[in-house]
Amino acid sequence: MSVDHNFGYVLAAYIAGALILGAMILATMLDYAALKRALKRFPQRGADAGRLEP
């Protein structure tokens, strides 16, 4: 079994793809955490959301 002369390019492409995919997943997770923190600043809506405070 001989190694193809393009093996290095294929391996580099797989590594680059894995790194890009990992970076996209990390960016999505960080954005999700930031959105959750931003949503905490808004008041909660519940069953008594329509009531006026006395």
Contacts in CASP RR format, 6 or more apart in sequence:
PFRMAT RR
TARGET T0000
AUTHOR 0000-0000-0000
METHOD contacts of the structure
MODEL  1
MSVDHNFGYVLAAYIAGALILGAMILATMLDYAALKRALKRFPQRGADAG
RLEP
4 10 0 8 1.000
END
